[in-house]
Amino acid sequence: MAGRKNQGKLLIIGGAEDKEGDCKILREFLRCAGGGKARIVVMTAATSLPGEVGDNYIRVFERLGAEDVRVVDTQKPEDANNPDYLEAIEQATGIFFTGGEQARIISCLKDTILDAAMHKRYSEGIIIGGTSAGAAMMPDIMIIEGESQTNPRFDVVEMGPGMGFLPGVVIDQHFAQRGRLGRLVAALLLQPAVLGFGIDENTAILVSGDEFEVIGEGAVTVIDESEKLHDNIDGLLKDEALAICGAQLHILPHGYRFNLKTRQPVLKRVAAAV
């Protein structure tokens, strides 16, 4: 993967993050966004209940001490032209995407002026976070939907364009809880990325520069197929089982780091982190 030194941070959450207790993950998002001076924009494009979901995140972030929290609700592409929304993005120190359906995010935001504004702010150094659907949409090619708890096949997953904040990878969420290993392997083999990240619930990766750190109570499963010995994609029919041999697997709990450029865990820091 290319270096990412001149970009902001990403907080990518596997869903069902704690919003009532210590809120470790959302607390870290707020800290990276400026702490008590943070100006947060909550993006509710993914959800069919924007009022309820938006109000919930306003309550959480205000309780944690954010200076300002606003909701940007784009239920159709025309909403992305709202000048008030563009102003909110321009003033934000952190942008947070809620859960729901990742396809809704793409249909309402992809290739709009609001999309361009968010990428501009990200290139200027702010943090962008997302949970569940807001995590799935982070790559340039994302998982739209697919079967859980199944072996990998062509027909278990549907792929499509993502928002491109973290290109060159595949991300799946609710990972251990919904048994999505087969789905992630299928997604990884179906498109050019060589790294797949399966993020458990109430667990996140904080991406900064060329590394990410795992935060939360679960783990992150990393699949690296860059040096695989074999797969059986050529000539396979869509309902036939996929095979992959020689891929690397890493299971990383809280405090572990991973280098996106070398595609290896950063083990020298583990003792101090856990």
Accessible surface in RSA format (square Angstrom, percent):
REM  Atomic radii and reference values for relative SASA: ProtOr
REM  Chains: A
REM  Algorithm: Lee & Richards
REM  Probe-radius: 1.40
REM  Slices: 20
REM RES _ NUM      All-atoms   Total-Side   Main-Chain    Non-polar    All polar
REM                ABS   REL    ABS   REL    ABS   REL    ABS   REL    ABS   REL
RES MET A   1    64.09  33.2  18.32  12.1  45.77 109.0  33.39  28.4  30.70  40.7
RES ALA A   2    87.93  80.8  63.95  98.7  23.98  54.6  74.46 104.9  13.47  35.7
RES GLY A   3    44.99  55.5   0.00   N/A  44.99  55.5  13.05  35.8  31.94  71.5
RES ARG A   4    12.76   5.4  10.22   5.2   2.54   6.0  11.55  15.8   1.22   0.7
RES LYS A   5   152.41  74.4 123.49  75.8  28.92  68.9  84.08  75.7  68.32  72.8
RES ASN A   6   134.94  93.1 117.69 113.7  17.25  41.5  37.70  90.7  97.24  94.0
RES GLN A   7    78.13  43.7  61.39  44.9  16.75  39.9  10.19  21.7  67.94  51.5
RES GLY A   8     3.25   4.0   0.00   N/A   3.25   4.0   2.82   7.7   0.43   1.0
RES LYS A   9    77.23  37.7  77.23  47.4   0.00   0.0  35.44  31.9  41.80  44.5
RES LEU A  10     0.00   0.0   0.00   0.0   0.00   0.0   0.00   0.0   0.00   0.0
RES LEU A  11     0.00   0.0   0.00   0.0   0.00   0.0   0.00   0.0   0.00   0.0
RES ILE A  12     0.00   0.0   0.00   0.0   0.00   0.0   0.00   0.0   0.00   0.0
RES ILE A  13     0.00   0.0   0.00   0.0   0.00   0.0   0.00   0.0   0.00   0.0
RES GLY A  14     0.00   0.0   0.00   N/A   0.00   0.0   0.00   0.0   0.00   0.0
RES GLY A  15     0.12   0.1   0.00   N/A   0.12   0.1   0.12   0.3   0.00   0.0
RES ALA A  16    60.45  55.6  30.33  46.8  30.11  68.5  42.19  59.4  18.25  48.4
RES GLU A  17     6.39   3.7   0.95   0.7   5.44  13.0   0.02   0.0   6.37   5.2
RES ASP A  18    45.61  31.9  34.97  34.8  10.63  25.1  24.53  57.7  21.07  21.0
RES LYS A  19    44.51  21.7  41.17  25.3   3.34   8.0  13.75  12.4  30.76  32.8
RES GLU A  20   127.90  73.4 105.03  79.5  22.87  54.4  61.60 119.2  66.30  54.1
RES GLY A  21    42.36  52.2   0.00   N/A  42.36  52.2  35.56  97.6   6.80  15.2
RES ASP A  22    87.21  61.1  75.61  75.3  11.60  27.4  40.48  95.3  46.73  46.6
RES CYS A  23     0.10   0.1   0.00   0.0   0.10   0.2   0.10   0.3   0.00   0.0
RES LYS A  24   101.68  49.6  97.64  59.9   4.04   9.6  56.72  51.1  44.96  47.9
RES ILE A  25     3.61   2.1   2.03   1.5   1.58   3.8   2.03   1.5   1.58   4.3
RES LEU A  26     0.05   0.0   0.00   0.0   0.05   0.1   0.00   0.0   0.05   0.1
RES ARG A  27    84.91  35.7  83.90  42.8   1.01   2.4  26.68  36.5  58.24  35.3
RES GLU A  28    38.13  21.9  38.13  28.8   0.00   0.0   3.67   7.1  34.46  28.1
RES PHE A  29     0.00   0.0   0.00   0.0   0.00   0.0   0.00   0.0   0.00   0.0
RES LEU A  30     6.68   3.7   6.68   4.8   0.00   0.0   6.68   4.7   0.00   0.0
RES ARG A  31   139.61  58.6 125.51  64.0  14.11  33.6  58.38  79.8  81.23  49.2
RES CYS A  32    37.78  28.6   4.01   4.5  33.77  79.4   7.82  19.8  29.96  32.3
RES ALA A  33     3.51   3.2   0.00   0.0   3.51   8.0   2.28   3.2   1.23   3.3
RES GLY A  34    42.61  52.5   0.00   N/A  42.61  52.5  31.16  85.5  11.45  25.6
RES GLY A  35    23.29  28.7   0.00   N/A  23.29  28.7  22.95  63.0   0.34   0.8
RES GLY A  36    55.70  68.7   0.00   N/A  55.70  68.7  28.80  79.0  26.90  60.3
RES LYS A  37   159.62  77.9 157.99  96.9   1.63   3.9  99.94  90.0  59.69  63.6
RES ALA A  38     0.00   0.0   0.00   0.0   0.00   0.0   0.00   0.0   0.00   0.0
RES ARG A  39    87.12  36.6  86.70  44.2   0.43   1.0  25.98  35.5  61.14  37.1
RES ILE A  40     1.04   0.6   0.00   0.0   1.04   2.5   0.08   0.1   0.96   2.6
RES VAL A  41     2.86   1.9   2.86   2.6   0.00   0.0   2.86   2.5   0.00   0.0
RES VAL A  42     0.00   0.0   0.00   0.0   0.00   0.0   0.00   0.0   0.00   0.0
RES MET A  43     0.70   0.4   0.00   0.0   0.70   1.7   0.00   0.0   0.70   0.9
RES THR A  44     0.00   0.0   0.00   0.0   0.00   0.0   0.00   0.0   0.00   0.0
RES ALA A  45     0.35   0.3   0.05   0.1   0.31   0.7   0.05   0.1   0.31   0.8
RES ALA A  46     1.80   1.7   0.54   0.8   1.26   2.9   0.54   0.8   1.26   3.3
RES THR A  47    10.36   7.4   9.09   9.2   1.28   3.0   2.60   3.5   7.76  11.7
RES SER A  48    84.94  71.8  61.02  81.4  23.92  55.1  33.86  72.1  51.08  71.6
RES LEU A  49   101.08  56.3  97.64  69.9   3.44   8.6 101.08  71.0   0.00   0.0
RES PRO A  50    30.22  22.0  29.10  26.5   1.12   4.1  29.37  24.3   0.85   5.3
RES GLY A  51    47.36  58.4   0.00   N/A  47.36  58.4  42.28 116.0   5.09  11.4
RES GLU A  52   122.88  70.5 107.00  80.9  15.88  37.8  46.93  90.8  75.95  62.0
RES VAL A  53    35.50  23.4  33.46  30.3   2.03   4.9  35.50  30.8   0.00   0.0
RES GLY A  54     0.65   0.8   0.00   N/A   0.65   0.8   0.65   1.8   0.00   0.0
RES ASP A  55    92.30  64.7  87.10  86.7   5.20  12.3  26.44  62.2  65.86  65.7
RES ASN A  56    47.57  32.8  43.10  41.7   4.47  10.8  13.95  33.6  33.62  32.5
RES TYR A  57     7.25   3.4   7.25   4.1   0.00   0.0   3.64   2.7   3.61   4.5
RES ILE A  58    42.56  24.2  42.56  31.7   0.00   0.0  42.56  30.6   0.00   0.0
RES ARG A  59   102.16  42.9  95.65  48.8   6.52  15.5  71.02  97.1  31.15  18.9
RES VAL A  60     0.00   0.0   0.00   0.0   0.00   0.0   0.00   0.0   0.00   0.0
RES PHE A  61     0.00   0.0   0.00   0.0   0.00   0.0   0.00   0.0   0.00   0.0
RES GLU A  62    98.47  56.5  82.14  62.1  16.33  38.9  23.72  45.9  74.75  61.0
RES ARG A  63   117.76  49.4  81.26  41.4  36.50  86.9  68.36  93.4  49.40  29.9
RES LEU A  64    31.66  17.6   4.61   3.3  27.05  68.0   8.71   6.1  22.94  61.7
RES GLY A  65    36.35  44.8   0.00   N/A  36.35  44.8  28.85  79.2   7.50  16.8
RES ALA A  66    12.94  11.9   0.00   0.0  12.94  29.4   0.00   0.0  12.94  34.3
RES GLU A  67   109.01  62.6  75.69  57.3  33.33  79.3  33.64  65.1  75.38  61.5
RES ASP A  68    48.01  33.6  44.09  43.9   3.92   9.3  14.27  33.6  33.74  33.6
RES VAL A  69    15.12   9.9   0.00   0.0  15.12  36.4   0.00   0.0  15.12  41.0
RES ARG A  70    99.76  41.9  95.79  48.8   3.97   9.4  37.64  51.4  62.12  37.6
RES VAL A  71    46.21  30.4  24.82  22.5  21.40  51.6  24.82  21.6  21.40  58.0
RES VAL A  72     0.97   0.6   0.97   0.9   0.00   0.0   0.97   0.8   0.00   0.0
RES ASP A  73    35.91  25.2  31.48  31.3   4.44  10.5  11.81  27.8  24.10  24.0
RES THR A  74     0.00   0.0   0.00   0.0   0.00   0.0   0.00   0.0   0.00   0.0
RES GLN A  75    69.67  39.0  48.35  35.3  21.32  50.8  36.11  76.9  33.56  25.5
RES LYS A  76   103.92  50.7 103.00  63.2   0.92   2.2  69.22  62.3  34.70  37.0
RES PRO A  77    65.17  47.5  61.67  56.2   3.49  12.7  62.05  51.2   3.12  19.4
RES GLU A  78   104.91  60.2  95.24  72.1   9.67  23.0  59.57 115.2  45.34  37.0
RES ASP A  79    30.32  21.2  25.96  25.8   4.36  10.3   7.83  18.4  22.49  22.4
RES ALA A  80     0.00   0.0   0.00   0.0   0.00   0.0   0.00   0.0   0.00   0.0
RES ASN A  81    86.85  59.9  75.55  73.0  11.30  27.2  24.69  59.4  62.16  60.1
RES ASN A  82    51.11  35.2  44.50  43.0   6.61  15.9  10.87  26.2  40.24  38.9
RES PRO A  83   100.66  73.4  95.07  86.7   5.59  20.3  96.10  79.3   4.57  28.4
RES ASP A  84    94.82  66.4  91.34  90.9   3.48   8.2  21.35  50.2  73.47  73.3
RES TYR A  85    45.15  21.1  45.15  25.7   0.00   0.0  19.15  14.4  26.00  32.1
RES LEU A  86    46.52  25.9  43.31  31.0   3.22   8.1  43.61  30.6   2.91   7.8
RES GLU A  87    90.08  51.7  84.22  63.7   5.86  13.9  29.37  56.8  60.71  49.6
RES ALA A  88     5.72   5.3   3.55   5.5   2.18   4.9   4.44   6.3   1.28   3.4
RES ILE A  89     0.00   0.0   0.00   0.0   0.00   0.0   0.00   0.0   0.00   0.0
RES GLU A  90    89.61  51.4  81.20  61.4   8.41  20.0  43.83  84.8  45.78  37.4
RES GLN A  91    69.15  38.7  64.77  47.3   4.38  10.4  29.11  62.0  40.04  30.4
RES ALA A  92     1.16   1.1   0.00   0.0   1.16   2.6   1.16   1.6   0.00   0.0
RES THR A  93    31.41  22.3  29.23  29.6   2.18   5.2  29.31  39.4   2.10   3.2
RES GLY A  94     0.00   0.0   0.00   N/A   0.00   0.0   0.00   0.0   0.00   0.0
RES ILE A  95     0.00   0.0   0.00   0.0   0.00   0.0   0.00   0.0   0.00   0.0
RES PHE A  96     0.00   0.0   0.00   0.0   0.00   0.0   0.00   0.0   0.00   0.0
RES PHE A  97     0.95   0.5   0.95   0.6   0.00   0.0   0.95   0.6   0.00   0.0
RES THR A  98     0.49   0.3   0.08   0.1   0.41   1.0   0.08   0.1   0.41   0.6
RES GLY A  99    18.87  23.3   0.00   N/A  18.87  23.3  12.29  33.7   6.58  14.7
RES GLY A 100    46.26  57.0   0.00   N/A  46.26  57.0  20.70  56.8  25.56  57.2
RES GLU A 101   109.98  63.1 107.51  81.3   2.47   5.9  35.42  68.5  74.56  60.9
RES GLN A 102    13.59   7.6  13.00   9.5   0.59   1.4   0.28   0.6  13.30  10.1
RES ALA A 103    44.77  41.2  39.60  61.1   5.18  11.8  41.16  58.0   3.61   9.6
RES ARG A 104    65.17  27.4  63.88  32.6   1.29   3.1  21.67  29.6  43.50  26.4
RES ILE A 105     0.35   0.2   0.35   0.3   0.00   0.0   0.35   0.3   0.00   0.0
RES ILE A 106    28.87  16.4  25.70  19.1   3.17   7.6  25.70  18.5   3.17   8.6
RES SER A 107    73.14  61.8  50.39  67.3  22.74  52.4  52.15 111.1  20.98  29.4
RES CYS A 108     6.97   5.3   6.97   7.8   0.00   0.0   0.00   0.0   6.97   7.5
RES LEU A 109     0.00   0.0   0.00   0.0   0.00   0.0   0.00   0.0   0.00   0.0
RES LYS A 110    62.05  30.3  48.29  29.6  13.76  32.8  24.36  21.9  37.69  40.1
RES ASP A 111   124.25  87.0  87.54  87.1  36.71  86.8  36.17  85.1  88.08  87.8
RES THR A 112    26.41  18.8  15.64  15.9  10.77  25.7  23.42  31.5   2.99   4.5
RES ILE A 113    92.83  52.8  87.40  65.1   5.43  13.1  88.67  63.9   4.16  11.3
RES LEU A 114     0.00   0.0   0.00   0.0   0.00   0.0   0.00   0.0   0.00   0.0
RES ASP A 115    10.41   7.3  10.41  10.4   0.00   0.0   1.79   4.2   8.62   8.6
RES ALA A 116    63.70  58.6  50.75  78.3  12.95  29.4  58.89  82.9   4.81  12.7
RES ALA A 117    19.49  17.9  13.89  21.4   5.61  12.8  18.77  26.4   0.72   1.9
RES MET A 118     0.00   0.0   0.00   0.0   0.00   0.0   0.00   0.0   0.00   0.0
RES HIS A 119    57.03  31.2  53.09  36.9   3.94  10.1  48.07  49.5   8.96  10.4
RES LYS A 120   101.77  49.6  94.83  58.2   6.94  16.5  89.37  80.4  12.40  13.2
RES ARG A 121    27.50  11.5  27.50  14.0   0.00   0.0   0.41   0.6  27.09  16.4
RES TYR A 122     4.80   2.2   4.80   2.7   0.00   0.0   4.80   3.6   0.00   0.0
RES SER A 123    61.37  51.9  47.70  63.7  13.66  31.5  35.01  74.6  26.35  36.9
RES GLU A 124    92.99  53.4  53.69  40.6  39.31  93.6  40.75  78.8  52.24  42.7
RES GLY A 125    44.66  55.1   0.00   N/A  44.66  55.1  19.90  54.6  24.76  55.5
RES ILE A 126    17.41   9.9  12.17   9.1   5.24  12.6  17.41  12.5   0.00   0.0
RES ILE A 127     2.72   1.5   1.53   1.1   1.18   2.9   1.57   1.1   1.15   3.1
RES ILE A 128     0.00   0.0   0.00   0.0   0.00   0.0   0.00   0.0   0.00   0.0
RES GLY A 129     0.00   0.0   0.00   N/A   0.00   0.0   0.00   0.0   0.00   0.0
RES GLY A 130     0.00   0.0   0.00   N/A   0.00   0.0   0.00   0.0   0.00   0.0
RES THR A 131     4.86   3.5   4.86   4.9   0.00   0.0   4.35   5.8   0.51   0.8
RES SER A 132    17.60  14.9  17.60  23.5   0.00   0.0   6.71  14.3  10.89  15.3
RES ALA A 133     0.43   0.4   0.25   0.4   0.17   0.4   0.30   0.4   0.13   0.3
RES GLY A 134     0.00   0.0   0.00   N/A   0.00   0.0   0.00   0.0   0.00   0.0
RES ALA A 135     0.00   0.0   0.00   0.0   0.00   0.0   0.00   0.0   0.00   0.0
RES ALA A 136     0.03   0.0   0.00   0.0   0.03   0.1   0.00   0.0   0.03   0.1
RES MET A 137     0.00   0.0   0.00   0.0   0.00   0.0   0.00   0.0   0.00   0.0
RES MET A 138     0.00   0.0   0.00   0.0   0.00   0.0   0.00   0.0   0.00   0.0
RES PRO A 139     0.05   0.0   0.05   0.0   0.00   0.0   0.05   0.0   0.00   0.0
RES ASP A 140    58.24  40.8  54.16  53.9   4.08   9.7  20.84  49.0  37.40  37.3
RES ILE A 141    55.24  31.4  55.24  41.2   0.00   0.0  55.24  39.8   0.00   0.0
RES MET A 142     2.35   1.2   2.24   1.5   0.10   0.2   2.35   2.0   0.00   0.0
RES ILE A 143     0.17   0.1   0.17   0.1   0.00   0.0   0.17   0.1   0.00   0.0
RES ILE A 144    44.36  25.2  34.71  25.9   9.65  23.3  34.71  25.0   9.65  26.2
RES GLU A 145   105.39  60.5 101.97  77.1   3.43   8.2  31.71  61.3  73.69  60.2
RES GLY A 146    30.09  37.1   0.00   N/A  30.09  37.1  12.59  34.5  17.50  39.2
RES GLU A 147    85.18  48.9  78.00  59.0   7.18  17.1  41.26  79.8  43.92  35.9
RES SER A 148    38.94  32.9  20.81  27.8  18.12  41.8  16.54  35.2  22.39  31.4
RES GLN A 149   143.36  80.2 108.52  79.3  34.84  82.9  34.74  73.9 108.62  82.4
RES THR A 150    32.65  23.2  12.23  12.4  20.42  48.7  16.36  22.0  16.30  24.6
RES ASN A 151    74.84  51.6  64.11  62.0  10.73  25.8  39.01  93.9  35.83  34.6
RES PRO A 152    27.42  20.0  27.36  24.9   0.06   0.2  27.36  22.6   0.06   0.4
RES ARG A 153    42.55  17.9  42.55  21.7   0.00   0.0  12.00  16.4  30.55  18.5
RES PHE A 154    40.40  20.2  32.84  20.3   7.56  19.7  32.84  19.9   7.56  21.6
RES ASP A 155    60.96  42.7  32.12  32.0  28.85  68.2  21.83  51.4  39.13  39.0
RES VAL A 156     1.27   0.8   0.00   0.0   1.27   3.1   1.17   1.0   0.10   0.3
RES VAL A 157    14.86   9.8   0.00   0.0  14.86  35.8   2.33   2.0  12.53  34.0
RES GLU A 158    85.80  49.3  80.88  61.2   4.92  11.7  34.63  67.0  51.17  41.8
RES MET A 159    42.86  22.2  18.24  12.1  24.61  58.6  18.30  15.6  24.55  32.5
RES GLY A 160     9.77  12.0   0.00   N/A   9.77  12.0   9.77  26.8   0.00   0.0
RES PRO A 161    77.74  56.7  77.31  70.5   0.43   1.6  77.31  63.8   0.43   2.7
RES GLY A 162     0.00   0.0   0.00   N/A   0.00   0.0   0.00   0.0   0.00   0.0
RES MET A 163     2.25   1.2   0.00   0.0   2.25   5.4   0.00   0.0   2.25   3.0
RES GLY A 164    21.26  26.2   0.00   N/A  21.26  26.2   8.07  22.1  13.20  29.6
RES PHE A 165     2.09   1.0   0.00   0.0   2.09   5.4   0.82   0.5   1.27   3.6
RES LEU A 166     0.00   0.0   0.00   0.0   0.00   0.0   0.00   0.0   0.00   0.0
RES PRO A 167    64.04  46.7  62.51  57.0   1.54   5.6  62.72  51.8   1.33   8.2
RES GLY A 168    31.15  38.4   0.00   N/A  31.15  38.4  27.51  75.5   3.64   8.2
RES VAL A 169     0.26   0.2   0.00   0.0   0.26   0.6   0.00   0.0   0.26   0.7
RES VAL A 170     0.00   0.0   0.00   0.0   0.00   0.0   0.00   0.0   0.00   0.0
RES ILE A 171     0.30   0.2   0.00   0.0   0.30   0.7   0.00   0.0   0.30   0.8
RES ASP A 172     0.00   0.0   0.00   0.0   0.00   0.0   0.00   0.0   0.00   0.0
RES GLN A 173     8.87   5.0   8.87   6.5   0.00   0.0   0.00   0.0   8.87   6.7
RES HIS A 174    15.47   8.5  15.47  10.8   0.00   0.0  12.13  12.5   3.35   3.9
RES PHE A 175    11.46   5.7  10.94   6.8   0.51   1.3  10.94   6.6   0.51   1.5
RES ALA A 176    66.45  61.1  38.82  59.9  27.64  62.9  47.04  66.2  19.41  51.4
RES GLN A 177    92.83  51.9  58.10  42.5  34.73  82.7  39.54  84.2  53.29  40.4
RES ARG A 178   104.14  43.7 100.77  51.4   3.37   8.0  28.47  38.9  75.67  45.9
RES GLY A 179    29.33  36.2   0.00   N/A  29.33  36.2  24.90  68.3   4.43   9.9
RES ARG A 180    21.08   8.8  20.28  10.3   0.80   1.9   0.19   0.3  20.89  12.7
RES LEU A 181    89.40  49.8  89.06  63.7   0.34   0.8  89.06  62.5   0.34   0.9
RES GLY A 182     7.19   8.9   0.00   N/A   7.19   8.9   3.22   8.8   3.97   8.9
RES ARG A 183     8.27   3.5   7.53   3.8   0.74   1.8   0.10   0.1   8.18   5.0
RES LEU A 184     0.00   0.0   0.00   0.0   0.00   0.0   0.00   0.0   0.00   0.0
RES VAL A 185    15.44  10.2  15.37  13.9   0.07   0.2  15.44  13.4   0.00   0.0
RES ALA A 186     0.00   0.0   0.00   0.0   0.00   0.0   0.00   0.0   0.00   0.0
RES ALA A 187     0.00   0.0   0.00   0.0   0.00   0.0   0.00   0.0   0.00   0.0
RES LEU A 188     0.84   0.5   0.83   0.6   0.01   0.0   0.83   0.6   0.01   0.0
RES LEU A 189    14.31   8.0   1.23   0.9  13.08  32.9   2.00   1.4  12.31  33.1
RES LEU A 190    61.51  34.3  30.52  21.8  30.99  77.9  33.81  23.7  27.70  74.5
RES GLN A 191    24.41  13.7  12.08   8.8  12.33  29.4  14.90  31.7   9.51   7.2
RES PRO A 192   122.66  89.4  91.82  83.7  30.84 112.1 105.29  86.9  17.37 108.0
RES ALA A 193     6.50   6.0   0.77   1.2   5.72  13.0   5.28   7.4   1.21   3.2
RES VAL A 194    49.37  32.5  48.77  44.1   0.60   1.4  48.77  42.4   0.60   1.6
RES LEU A 195     0.29   0.2   0.29   0.2   0.00   0.0   0.29   0.2   0.00   0.0
RES GLY A 196     0.00   0.0   0.00   N/A   0.00   0.0   0.00   0.0   0.00   0.0
RES PHE A 197     0.00   0.0   0.00   0.0   0.00   0.0   0.00   0.0   0.00   0.0
RES GLY A 198     0.00   0.0   0.00   N/A   0.00   0.0   0.00   0.0   0.00   0.0
RES ILE A 199     0.00   0.0   0.00   0.0   0.00   0.0   0.00   0.0   0.00   0.0
RES ASP A 200    13.72   9.6  13.72  13.7   0.00   0.0   0.12   0.3  13.60  13.6
RES GLU A 201    36.75  21.1  35.91  27.2   0.84   2.0   4.15   8.0  32.60  26.6
RES ASN A 202    28.11  19.4  28.11  27.2   0.00   0.0   4.35  10.5  23.76  23.0
RES THR A 203     0.00   0.0   0.00   0.0   0.00   0.0   0.00   0.0   0.00   0.0
RES ALA A 204     0.00   0.0   0.00   0.0   0.00   0.0   0.00   0.0   0.00   0.0
RES ILE A 205     0.00   0.0   0.00   0.0   0.00   0.0   0.00   0.0   0.00   0.0
RES LEU A 206    18.35  10.2  15.94  11.4   2.41   6.1  15.94  11.2   2.41   6.5
RES VAL A 207     0.00   0.0   0.00   0.0   0.00   0.0   0.00   0.0   0.00   0.0
RES SER A 208    50.41  42.6  42.76  57.1   7.65  17.6  18.24  38.9  32.17  45.1
RES GLY A 209    14.22  17.5   0.00   N/A  14.22  17.5   9.88  27.1   4.35   9.7
RES ASP A 210    12.57   8.8  11.30  11.2   1.26   3.0   3.76   8.8   8.81   8.8
RES GLU A 211    28.61  16.4  27.52  20.8   1.09   2.6  13.03  25.2  15.58  12.7
RES PHE A 212     0.71   0.4   0.00   0.0   0.71   1.9   0.71   0.4   0.00   0.0
RES GLU A 213    38.55  22.1  38.28  29.0   0.28   0.7   2.37   4.6  36.18  29.5
RES VAL A 214     0.00   0.0   0.00   0.0   0.00   0.0   0.00   0.0   0.00   0.0
RES ILE A 215    12.51   7.1  12.51   9.3   0.00   0.0  12.51   9.0   0.00   0.0
RES GLY A 216    10.24  12.6   0.00   N/A  10.24  12.6   5.49  15.1   4.75  10.6
RES GLU A 217   140.54  80.7  99.17  75.0  41.37  98.5  42.15  81.5  98.39  80.3
RES GLY A 218    19.53  24.1   0.00   N/A  19.53  24.1  15.87  43.5   3.66   8.2
RES ALA A 219    18.49  17.0  18.20  28.1   0.29   0.7  18.24  25.7   0.25   0.7
RES VAL A 220     0.00   0.0   0.00   0.0   0.00   0.0   0.00   0.0   0.00   0.0
RES THR A 221    14.04  10.0  14.04  14.2   0.00   0.0   3.05   4.1  10.99  16.6
RES VAL A 222     0.00   0.0   0.00   0.0   0.00   0.0   0.00   0.0   0.00   0.0
RES ILE A 223     8.51   4.8   8.51   6.3   0.00   0.0   8.51   6.1   0.00   0.0
RES ASP A 224     6.59   4.6   5.18   5.2   1.41   3.3   0.69   1.6   5.90   5.9
RES GLU A 225    12.54   7.2  10.19   7.7   2.36   5.6   0.29   0.6  12.25  10.0
RES SER A 226    41.32  34.9   8.91  11.9  32.41  74.7  11.26  24.0  30.06  42.1
RES GLU A 227   133.79  76.8 117.52  88.9  16.27  38.7  48.38  93.6  85.41  69.7
RES LYS A 228    66.62  32.5  45.81  28.1  20.81  49.5  13.17  11.9  53.44  56.9
RES LEU A 229   150.91  84.0 116.82  83.6  34.09  85.7 120.32  84.5  30.59  82.3
RES HIS A 230    93.66  51.2  86.27  60.0   7.39  18.9  60.03  61.9  33.63  39.1
RES ASP A 231    41.00  28.7  24.51  24.4  16.49  39.0   0.75   1.8  40.26  40.1
RES ASN A 232    43.06  29.7  34.57  33.4   8.49  20.4  25.96  62.5  17.10  16.5
RES ILE A 233    46.44  26.4  43.27  32.2   3.17   7.6  43.27  31.2   3.17   8.6
RES ASP A 234   141.03  98.8 115.20 114.7  25.83  61.1  42.62 100.3  98.41  98.1
RES GLY A 235    80.31  99.0   0.00   N/A  80.31  99.0  44.58 122.3  35.73  80.0
RES LEU A 236    34.47  19.2  18.18  13.0  16.29  41.0  19.46  13.7  15.01  40.4
RES LEU A 237   114.69  63.9 112.72  80.6   1.97   4.9 114.69  80.5   0.00   0.0
RES LYS A 238   147.15  71.8 141.39  86.8   5.76  13.7  84.34  75.9  62.80  66.9
RES ASP A 239    93.11  65.2  77.77  77.4  15.34  36.3  22.81  53.7  70.29  70.1
RES GLU A 240    71.18  40.9  66.76  50.5   4.42  10.5  30.48  59.0  40.70  33.2
RES ALA A 241    56.32  51.8  44.54  68.7  11.78  26.8  44.54  62.7  11.78  31.2
RES LEU A 242    14.32   8.0   0.23   0.2  14.09  35.4   0.40   0.3  13.91  37.4
RES ALA A 243    38.28  35.2  32.85  50.7   5.42  12.3  38.28  53.9   0.00   0.0
RES ILE A 244    47.34  26.9  23.46  17.5  23.89  57.6  23.46  16.9  23.89  64.8
RES CYS A 245    61.02  46.2  54.97  61.3   6.05  14.2  21.68  54.9  39.34  42.4
RES GLY A 246    43.65  53.8   0.00   N/A  43.65  53.8  18.94  52.0  24.70  55.3
RES ALA A 247    37.98  34.9  10.73  16.6  27.25  62.0  10.98  15.5  27.00  71.5
RES GLN A 248    78.08  43.7  73.83  54.0   4.24  10.1  29.94  63.7  48.14  36.5
RES LEU A 249   106.49  59.3  78.23  56.0  28.26  71.0  78.23  54.9  28.26  76.1
RES HIS A 250    27.41  15.0  23.23  16.1   4.18  10.7  17.20  17.7  10.21  11.9
RES ILE A 251    98.62  56.1  77.76  57.9  20.86  50.3  77.76  56.0  20.86  56.6
RES LEU A 252     6.15   3.4   6.15   4.4   0.00   0.0   6.15   4.3   0.00   0.0
RES PRO A 253    57.78  42.1  57.78  52.7   0.00   0.0  57.78  47.7   0.00   0.0
RES HIS A 254    69.32  37.9  65.15  45.3   4.17  10.7  44.83  46.2  24.48  28.5
RES GLY A 255     1.16   1.4   0.00   N/A   1.16   1.4   0.34   0.9   0.82   1.8
RES TYR A 256    53.55  25.0  53.45  30.4   0.09   0.2  17.14  12.9  36.41  44.9
RES ARG A 257    67.68  28.4  66.69  34.0   0.98   2.3   0.43   0.6  67.24  40.8
RES PHE A 258     0.00   0.0   0.00   0.0   0.00   0.0   0.00   0.0   0.00   0.0
RES ASN A 259    27.96  19.3  27.96  27.0   0.00   0.0   3.16   7.6  24.81  24.0
RES LEU A 260     1.68   0.9   1.68   1.2   0.00   0.0   1.68   1.2   0.00   0.0
RES LYS A 261   113.32  55.3 102.15  62.7  11.16  26.6  55.07  49.6  58.24  62.0
RES THR A 262    84.07  59.8  65.52  66.4  18.55  44.2  69.20  92.9  14.88  22.5
RES ARG A 263    60.00  25.2  60.00  30.6   0.00   0.0   1.77   2.4  58.23  35.3
RES GLN A 264    76.78  42.9  76.42  55.9   0.36   0.8  34.84  74.2  41.93  31.8
RES PRO A 265    24.32  17.7  11.99  10.9  12.33  44.8  11.99   9.9  12.33  76.6
RES VAL A 266    15.42  10.1  10.95   9.9   4.47  10.8  15.14  13.2   0.28   0.8
RES LEU A 267   120.04  66.9 105.06  75.2  14.98  37.7 105.19  73.9  14.85  40.0
RES LYS A 268   176.47  86.1 133.97  82.2  42.50 101.2  90.28  81.3  86.19  91.8
RES ARG A 269    99.63  41.8  96.10  49.0   3.53   8.4  32.97  45.1  66.66  40.4
RES VAL A 270    21.36  14.1  20.86  18.9   0.50   1.2  21.34  18.5   0.02   0.1
RES ALA A 271    92.91  85.4  65.77 101.5  27.14  61.7  72.86 102.6  20.06  53.1
RES ALA A 272    99.74  91.7  59.56  91.9  40.18  91.4  70.62  99.4  29.12  77.1
RES ALA A 273    37.78  34.7   8.92  13.8  28.86  65.7  18.44  26.0  19.34  51.2
RES VAL A 274   106.30  69.9  49.37  44.7  56.93 137.2  79.27  68.9  27.03  73.3
END  Absolute sums over single chains surface
CHAIN  1 A    11318.7       8766.6       2552.1       6077.4       5241.4
END  Absolute sums over all chains
TOTAL         11318.7       8766.6       2552.1       6077.4       5241.4
